[in-house]
Amino acid sequence: MIITIDIGNSNTVIVGYKDNKRVLEARIDTYKKDVIKNYTIKFKEIIKEIPEDIIVSCVVPMIKDQFIETIELLFQKKPIMIDATSIDGLTIKLDNPNDIGADFIATSWGAIQKYQTPVIIADVGSATKLTVVDETGSFLGGAIIPGIGTSMRAFVEYIPHLPKLH
């Protein structure tokens, strides 16, 4: 099994693949305290076999090293961390390609594999990320804006006369 782990600011999504088929999917909180302990407990509940490979996208720098340590302790293998150098075939057209987050890289690569380019991708989560990939499959840039929950809280706080949104 190949396990992919997407560590976002609010949630961590674990997906397992066997023979190119999705066989495991779980969404848990992203732990920012007691990282090793909490992820160890959850992964023992969710992942029932030793994976061939573990591929990780992490946008929470403060937990990255502890998360890698957790994977190494649990599965005795180093995870493949998504960054500007880890994806062959993705050109990043930025002055400093290392400035791009793992989420933009994973989103760009996934879109290139699934859709015809050029493409614009909207990834809606704690933050909404807009990604632009050109006709050659190159990452041109992106934008991060407040997510839906954050925007709704801002409406309530700064425009209290509007009807409440549910």
N, C-alpha and C positions, 0 to 999 in steps of 0.2 A: 504494500500500500504506500502511496505517496500522500503525505499530509501537507496541506497548505494552511498557513495561519496568518490572518490579517488582524494585526493589533491596531485598533483605532483608539481614539481618545475616550470613547464611552464603552465600546463593545469589542470583543475579540471573537472572530469567526474562524472556526476550524472546519475544514472540508477534507475528506479523504477520498482518494481515487484508486480504483483497481481496474486494470485493463481499460483505461480511459473512461470508466463509468464512475459517477459519484456514488459512493457507498456509505458516506458518513457526513453528517453536517450538524454542527452545534454552534450556538451563539451564547456567549457568557459575558459577564462584566469584564472590563479591563481593570486589572488589579494594579494599583499604584503603590500599595503598601503590602508588606509581607509577600512580595512578588513570588519568591521561590516556593514558599509554603502553599500559598493559595493556588498557583498554577499547577503545582505537583498534585494537590488533592483533586482538582478538576480534571486534569489530563488522565489521571488513573481511572476516574469514572468514565471518561469519554473514549479514550484511545485504548483498545483492548489488545492490540498487537504491536510489535516493534515495526515501525515504518522503514521502508527502503530509504526514503529521503524525506526531509522536512524543509519546506520552503517558507520563509517568513518575511512578511511585509510589516514594518513597525514604524508608526509615526509618533511614538511616545519615547523620546530619547532617554528620559530619566529611568526607564525600566529596561532598556534594551540589553545591557550587559547582564543583568540578573536573569532576564528571560533566556538568553543564550545559555547561561549556566544551568538553568532549569532543564532545558532540552538535553544538554550534555549529561547531566546527572541521571535523568530518567531513561534516556534512550541510548546512551553511550555513543552519540554521534553529534557532529557539529552541524547546525542548521545552515542552509543556504540562505543568506540574507540578501534581500532585494536592494540593490543600490545602482548607481550610474554605471558600474562596471560589470554587473552580474548578468545582464541580458544581452546576448549576442544578437545583432541585427537591428537594434533600436538606436537610431541616431538621435542625440539630444542636442538641439540647436540653441544652446544657452552659452553665455560667456564662460560660466563655470558649471559644467554638467553635474558636479557633486552637490550643487545647491538644490537639486530636485529631490523631492521626497519620494519614498518608496511607494506611496499610494499613487502618485502620478505615473511612475514607471509601470507599476502593475496594471493600472487602468489603460494606459497607452498600449501596452503589449497585448492585453486581452482584446481591446478593440481592433487592433491590427489583425489579430488571428480570426476574429469573428465577422468583421464588417469590411466593406469596401472603403478605401480612403479616398479623399480626405474625410475626416470625421471629427465631430465635437461631442465630447462625452460629459454628461452631468452626473456626478456621484453625490447623492444626497445622504448626509449623515449628520453627526454633531456639527460638522461644517459642510457646506456645499462646495464641491470642487468642480470647476469647469476646465476641461483639458482639450487642447487643440493639436491634432495630428494632421500633417499635410499629405498630399497625394503620394509622396514617396515613402510614407510611413515614418516620418521624422516627428519627434515631439517639438512643437514650436513654442509652447508656453501654456500657462494655465492661470487660474485665479481661484482664490479661496475666499468665500464669503460666509457670513453666519448661516448656520443651518436653520431648519424650520423651527425647532424648539426655541432656540436663542432668539430668533426673529419674533416669535409669538410673545415671549416674555418681554421683549423690548416694546412691542405694541401696547401691552397691558400697562407697562410702567410709564411710557412716555406719551401715550395717547389714550388716557383712561376713559374718555368719552365714547370710544368705539365699542360696539357690542363685543362681548367676550367670544373668543374663538374656541371651539372644542375639537 
